[in-house]
Amino acid sequence: MKTSEMIERVKEFLGFRKLSYQRTFNLEDRDNVVVLEDIARFARAHETTASENERASCIMEGRREVWLRIQHHLQLSDDQLWKLYHKGE
């Protein structure tokens, strides 16, 4: 398989996965909004994850990473998502 074909397959996969996230977290559904708000609080989406306790910081950063992944799939365009994951971030 050519590299260009492989890249297209990966892009298709990312697009499909993005649609799955969007269907799962449909922002027109009030229950979904409540769940996302809860995850945002739990993951410290809008505040620092830094703590004097290194273990606690690592745990909170892991939670935040999950929040960011959900948000990437809900808010980024297909091209932005590709660039993000193509770089391995």
C-alpha positions in Angstrom: 0.0 0.0 0.0 1.3 3.4 -0.9 2.0 6.0 1.8 -0.6 8.4 0.3 -3.3 5.6 0.4 -2.4 4.8 4.0 -2.6 8.5 5.0 -6.1 8.7 3.4 -7.2 5.6 5.3 -6.0 7.2 8.6 -7.8 10.4 7.7 -11.0 8.5 7.0 -10.6 6.7 10.3 -10.1 10.0 12.2 -13.2 11.5 10.4 -15.3 8.5 11.4 -14.1 8.6 15.0 -14.8 12.3 15.1 -18.4 11.7 14.0 -18.7 9.0 16.6 -17.7 11.5 19.3 -20.1 14.1 17.9 -23.0 11.6 18.0 -22.1 10.4 21.5 -21.8 13.9 22.8 -24.5 15.6 20.8 -24.6 19.1 22.3 -28.3 19.5 21.4 -29.1 16.9 24.0 -29.3 18.4 27.5 -28.1 15.1 29.2 -25.0 15.2 27.1 -24.3 18.8 28.1 -24.7 17.9 31.8 -22.3 15.0 31.4 -19.7 17.1 29.6 -20.0 19.8 32.3 -19.4 17.2 35.0 -16.4 15.8 33.1 -15.0 19.3 32.7 -15.2 19.9 36.5 -13.8 16.4 37.3 -11.0 16.8 34.8 -10.1 20.4 35.9 -10.6 21.5 32.3 -10.5 25.2 33.1 -8.0 25.3 36.0 -4.5 24.2 36.7 -3.7 20.6 37.4 -0.5 21.6 39.3 -0.2 20.5 42.9 2.5 20.2 45.5 1.8 16.5 45.4 3.4 15.2 42.3 1.2 12.0 42.2 -2.0 14.1 42.5 -0.7 16.4 39.6 -0.2 13.4 37.4 -3.7 12.0 38.2 -5.3 15.4 37.5 -3.3 15.8 34.2 -4.5 12.4 33.1 -8.1 13.4 33.7 -7.5 16.6 31.8 -6.0 14.7 28.9 -9.2 12.7 28.5 -11.2 16.0 28.5 -8.9 17.5 25.8 -9.3 14.4 23.6 -13.1 14.7 23.8 -12.9 18.4 23.0 -10.6 17.8 20.0 -13.1 15.5 18.4 -16.0 17.9 19.1 -14.4 21.2 18.1 -11.6 20.7 15.7 -12.0 20.4 11.9 -10.9 17.2 10.2 -7.8 19.0 9.0 -6.9 20.3 12.5 -7.5 16.9 14.0 -5.3 15.3 11.4 -2.5 17.8 12.0 -2.7 17.2 15.8 -2.6 13.4 15.6 -0.2 13.3 12.7 2.3 15.2 14.9 1.7 12.6 17.6 0.4 15.1 20.1 
